[in-house]
Amino acid sequence: MKMKRFISKFVFKFYNCGINENIYNEDPKTKDLNINMALVTAMVNAGRDFSQMNEICATLNMPNMCNRTHKNVHNDVYHHMYDLP
């Protein structure tokens, strides 16, 4: 399993036929709201920030994105909310 923030790629290798299959938890080519932006948007709407998201992820035993990545996604959310260039 390879993770990029909350987007995961699961690689299945079938030993009988030798085929590798990649399965994603969301379409990596999507132009829609991705899972990372959706989670940060939800935290902003709830009035929470990185430390609270970190606590939620720890409670769920789920790895969190780093603070720098969170800030980058948070800036993207801000620009989308206010339609800034």
HELIX and SHEET records of a PDB file:
HELIX    1   1 ILE A   35  ASN A   45  1                                  11    
HELIX    2   2 PHE A   50  THR A   59  1                                  10    
HELIX    3   3 ASN A   67  TYR A   82  1                                  16    
SHEET    1   A 3 LYS A   2  LYS A   4  0                                        
SHEET    2   A 3 ILE A   7  PHE A  14 -1                                        
SHEET    3   A 3 ILE A  19  TYR A  24 -1                                        
END                                                                             
